[in-house]
Amino acid sequence: MADAKFQIKENISPRVLIKGGGDLASGAAYRLHRTGWRILIVEKDQPLAVRRTVSYASAIYQDEVEIEGLTARRVESIKDCLKVQDRGEIAVAPLSRSAEIISSYPNQILIDGRMLKDSAGTDLEEARLVIGLGPGFTAGENCHAAVETCRGHFLGQVIYRGSPAADTGEPGKVLGYSQERVYHASRSGIFRTDRRIGESIRPGEVIGYLKEQPVKSRIAGIIRGLLPSGVRVKKGTKLGDIDPRNDPEHCRHISDKSLAVAGGVLEAVFNWLTKT
């Protein structure tokens, strides 16, 4: 029964709007699509998702992207959006074109997966069900349900009253490495690189350049995340991350964290459906 899908009630629109197309939002999009929902993702015109090989935001740059056998395609109009969804694909709209599309998009579920650590621009009035991912959301105030995104015992837990854990600013540890594996912009400017996600890298090798300043790897491993060359960034923007486990397959599959968070999203959606 691999192709079986959840049967959505007749009075419920089968369309979901997701703000953000990074790796966590993409995990939610993937699992919702697999259970029968039609997905529209809205992303910045210049996305800053570093895990581009598992982020549907990449469709903004390259028109289409396939992750785990599911294709997402850039759309510029509501007609394009519905056509893409009719083909069984995920629609991804750039922010500059989204107002026109959203105004004609009959969604009743909104997921904010931008991971801004702030709920700015999202409130309870936007949809019948509003789900917020991670810090910045408080269930009952700016969303109906929030999903924990912090690694640990409560990862993926759905919160119906209260908030997820506050942002610690500390990346999760992988083989004992935390801050050493993640790279942020030390200044504003254009980031340039000729490296690729999935490549091996050694300590001291250059990941890319911010203006003329080289960004060098502090550890050995695989480049798991990396911004595309030519992107303008602000100080503090995440540029990339290194996976010390040294397995390029990790770059091509949705992570355990993303799937756990997506599981929480599914719980919140089905919980709402049973009460509708």
C-alpha positions as CSV (number, residue, x, y, z in Angstrom):
1,M,0.0,0.0,0.0
2,A,2.9,2.3,-0.7
3,D,0.8,4.6,-2.8
4,A,-2.1,4.9,-0.3
5,K,-2.9,8.4,0.8
6,F,-4.8,9.9,3.6
7,Q,-8.3,10.9,2.4
8,I,-8.9,14.5,3.1
9,K,-12.4,15.5,4.1
10,E,-14.6,17.2,1.4
11,N,-14.9,20.5,3.3
12,I,-11.1,20.8,3.7
13,S,-8.9,22.3,1.0
14,P,-6.1,19.8,0.2
15,R,-3.7,22.7,-0.3
16,V,-1.0,23.8,2.2
17,L,1.0,27.0,2.2
18,I,4.5,26.8,3.6
19,K,6.7,29.9,4.3
20,G,10.3,28.9,3.7
21,G,11.9,26.1,1.7
22,G,14.9,25.2,3.8
23,D,15.7,21.7,5.0
24,L,13.2,21.5,7.9
25,A,10.4,23.1,5.9
26,S,11.2,20.8,3.0
27,G,11.0,17.7,5.3
28,A,7.5,18.8,6.2
29,A,6.5,19.5,2.6
30,Y,7.8,16.0,1.6
31,R,5.8,14.2,4.2
32,L,2.6,16.2,3.7
33,H,2.8,15.7,0.0
34,R,3.3,11.9,0.5
35,T,0.0,11.8,2.5
36,G,-2.0,13.6,-0.2
37,W,-1.6,17.3,0.4
38,R,-0.9,19.8,-2.4
39,I,2.0,22.1,-1.4
40,L,2.9,25.7,-2.2
41,I,6.2,26.9,-0.8
42,V,7.0,30.7,-0.8
43,E,10.7,31.6,-0.6
44,K,12.9,34.6,-0.9
45,D,13.9,35.6,-4.4
46,Q,17.5,34.8,-3.2
47,P,17.1,31.9,-0.7
48,L,19.8,31.4,2.0
49,A,19.2,27.7,2.6
50,V,22.7,26.1,2.8
51,R,21.5,22.5,2.6
52,R,20.5,23.1,-1.0
53,T,20.5,19.4,-2.1
54,V,17.6,18.7,0.4
55,S,15.9,22.1,0.2
56,Y,13.0,22.8,-2.1
57,A,14.1,26.4,-2.0
58,S,16.7,25.4,-4.6
59,A,13.9,25.5,-7.2
60,I,14.1,29.3,-7.1
61,Y,17.7,29.2,-8.4
62,Q,17.4,26.3,-10.8
63,D,13.7,26.2,-11.7
64,E,13.3,22.6,-10.4
65,V,14.8,20.3,-7.9
66,E,14.2,16.6,-7.0
67,I,14.6,15.3,-3.5
68,E,13.9,11.7,-2.5
69,G,12.1,11.2,-5.8
70,L,9.8,14.2,-5.4
71,T,10.1,17.2,-7.7
72,A,9.5,20.8,-6.8
73,R,9.2,23.4,-9.5
74,R,9.4,27.2,-9.6
75,V,6.1,29.0,-10.5
76,E,5.3,32.5,-11.4
77,S,1.4,32.5,-11.4
78,I,-1.5,30.7,-9.8
79,K,-2.1,29.0,-13.1
80,D,1.4,27.6,-13.1
81,C,1.0,26.6,-9.4
82,L,-2.1,24.6,-9.9
83,K,-0.7,23.0,-13.1
84,V,2.4,21.9,-11.2
85,Q,0.3,20.5,-8.3
86,D,-1.9,18.6,-10.8
87,R,1.3,16.9,-12.1
88,G,2.0,15.6,-8.6
89,E,4.8,18.1,-7.9
90,I,5.5,20.8,-5.3
91,A,5.1,24.4,-6.4
92,V,7.7,27.0,-5.2
93,A,7.0,30.7,-5.7
94,P,9.5,33.6,-5.2
95,L,8.4,36.1,-2.6
96,S,8.2,38.9,-5.2
97,R,5.4,36.9,-7.1
98,S,3.7,35.4,-4.1
99,A,1.0,38.0,-3.2
100,E,-0.8,37.4,-6.5
101,I,-0.6,33.6,-6.2
102,I,-1.6,33.5,-2.5
103,S,-4.6,35.7,-3.1
104,S,-6.0,32.9,-5.4
105,Y,-4.7,30.0,-3.4
106,P,-7.4,28.2,-1.4
107,N,-5.3,26.9,1.5
108,Q,-6.6,26.4,5.0
109,I,-3.3,25.3,6.5
110,L,-0.2,27.5,6.9
111,I,3.2,26.4,8.1
112,D,5.9,28.9,9.0
113,G,9.2,27.0,8.4
114,R,11.4,30.0,7.8
115,M,13.4,29.4,11.0
116,L,13.8,33.1,11.7
117,K,13.6,32.6,15.5
118,D,10.8,35.1,15.2
119,S,7.1,34.9,14.2
120,A,7.1,38.3,12.4
121,G,4.6,38.2,9.5
122,T,2.7,35.2,10.8
123,D,-0.4,35.2,13.0
124,L,-3.5,33.1,13.9
125,E,-5.7,34.9,11.4
126,E,-3.8,33.7,8.3
127,A,-5.4,30.2,8.1
128,R,-7.7,27.8,10.0
129,L,-4.6,26.0,11.1
130,V,-1.3,27.8,11.6
131,I,1.8,25.7,12.6
132,G,5.1,27.3,13.6
133,L,8.5,25.5,13.5
134,G,11.0,26.3,16.3
135,P,11.8,29.3,18.5
136,G,9.7,32.5,18.2
137,F,6.3,30.7,18.2
138,T,3.9,30.4,21.1
139,A,0.9,28.1,20.6
140,G,-2.3,30.0,21.3
141,E,-0.8,33.4,20.6
142,N,0.8,33.5,17.1
143,C,0.1,29.9,16.0
144,H,-2.3,27.0,16.8
145,A,0.6,24.5,17.3
146,A,4.3,24.8,17.4
147,V,6.9,22.0,16.7
148,E,10.1,21.6,18.7
149,T,13.2,21.8,16.4
150,C,15.9,21.6,19.0
151,R,17.8,18.3,19.0
152,G,17.3,16.1,22.0
153,H,14.6,14.2,23.7
154,F,11.8,16.5,22.6
155,L,12.7,16.9,19.0
156,G,9.5,16.9,16.8
157,Q,7.2,17.2,19.8
158,V,4.0,19.2,19.1
159,I,3.2,22.0,21.5
160,Y,-0.4,23.1,21.8
161,R,0.2,25.5,24.7
162,G,3.5,27.3,25.1
163,S,6.7,27.6,23.1
164,P,9.5,25.5,21.8
165,A,12.9,25.8,23.4
166,A,14.7,29.1,23.0
167,D,17.5,29.3,20.5
168,T,20.8,28.5,22.1
169,G,22.9,29.7,19.2
170,E,24.9,26.5,19.6
171,P,24.8,24.1,16.6
172,G,24.1,20.4,17.4
173,K,27.1,18.2,17.9
174,V,28.3,15.8,15.3
175,L,31.1,13.5,16.4
176,G,31.9,16.0,19.1
177,Y,32.0,19.0,16.7
178,S,29.6,21.9,17.1
179,Q,30.7,25.5,16.3
180,E,33.7,24.1,14.4
181,R,31.5,22.6,11.7
182,V,29.3,25.7,10.9
183,Y,30.5,28.8,9.1
184,H,28.9,32.3,9.3
185,A,29.7,35.5,7.5
186,S,32.1,37.8,9.4
187,R,30.9,40.8,7.4
188,S,28.4,41.8,4.8
189,G,29.2,41.2,1.1
190,I,29.1,38.8,-1.8
191,F,29.9,35.2,-1.1
192,R,31.8,33.3,-3.8
193,T,32.8,29.7,-4.1
194,D,33.9,27.1,-6.5
195,R,33.3,24.2,-4.1
196,R,30.3,21.8,-4.3
197,I,28.1,20.1,-1.7
198,G,29.3,16.5,-1.3
199,E,33.0,17.3,-1.8
200,S,35.6,16.3,0.8
201,I,37.5,19.0,2.5
202,R,40.5,19.1,4.9
203,P,41.3,21.6,7.7
204,G,42.7,24.8,6.3
205,E,41.2,24.4,2.8
206,V,39.2,27.3,1.5
207,I,35.4,26.9,1.4
208,G,34.8,30.2,-0.4
209,Y,35.5,33.9,-0.2
210,L,33.6,36.8,1.4
211,K,34.7,39.8,-0.6
212,E,38.5,38.9,-0.7
213,Q,38.6,37.2,2.6
214,P,38.9,33.4,2.5
215,V,36.6,31.2,4.6
216,K,38.6,28.2,5.6
217,S,37.5,24.8,7.0
218,R,38.4,24.1,10.6
219,I,37.8,20.4,10.4
220,A,37.9,17.5,7.9
221,G,34.8,16.1,6.4
222,I,32.2,16.5,3.6
223,I,30.7,19.8,2.6
224,R,27.1,19.2,3.6
225,G,25.7,22.7,3.1
226,L,26.9,25.7,1.1
227,L,25.4,28.8,-0.3
228,P,25.5,29.2,-4.0
229,S,28.2,31.5,-5.4
230,G,27.3,35.1,-6.0
231,V,24.8,35.5,-3.1
232,R,24.8,38.7,-1.2
233,V,24.8,38.1,2.6
234,K,24.7,40.1,5.8
235,K,27.0,39.7,8.7
236,G,26.1,36.5,10.6
237,T,24.5,34.7,7.7
238,K,25.2,31.0,7.6
239,L,27.5,30.2,4.7
240,G,27.8,26.4,5.0
241,D,28.5,23.5,7.2
242,I,30.9,20.5,7.2
243,D,29.9,17.0,8.2
244,P,32.8,15.2,9.9
245,R,31.1,11.8,9.4
246,N,32.6,12.0,5.9
247,D,29.6,10.3,4.1
248,P,28.4,12.1,0.9
249,E,25.1,10.2,1.1
250,H,24.1,12.4,4.0
251,C,24.0,15.3,1.6
252,R,21.4,13.7,-0.6
253,H,18.8,12.5,1.8
254,I,16.4,14.3,4.1
255,S,17.9,14.2,7.6
256,D,16.6,12.5,10.7
257,K,16.0,15.9,12.3
258,S,13.9,17.1,9.3
259,L,11.8,13.9,9.3
260,A,11.2,14.1,13.1
261,V,10.0,17.7,12.8
262,A,7.9,16.7,9.8
263,G,6.3,14.0,11.9
264,G,5.3,16.7,14.4
265,V,3.7,18.7,11.6
266,L,1.7,15.6,10.5
267,E,0.5,15.1,14.0
268,A,-0.7,18.7,14.3
269,V,-2.4,18.5,10.9
270,F,-4.2,15.2,11.6
271,N,-5.1,16.3,15.1
272,W,-6.8,19.4,13.6
273,L,-8.5,17.3,11.0
274,T,-10.1,15.0,13.6
275,K,-11.6,18.0,15.3
276,T,-12.8,19.9,12.2
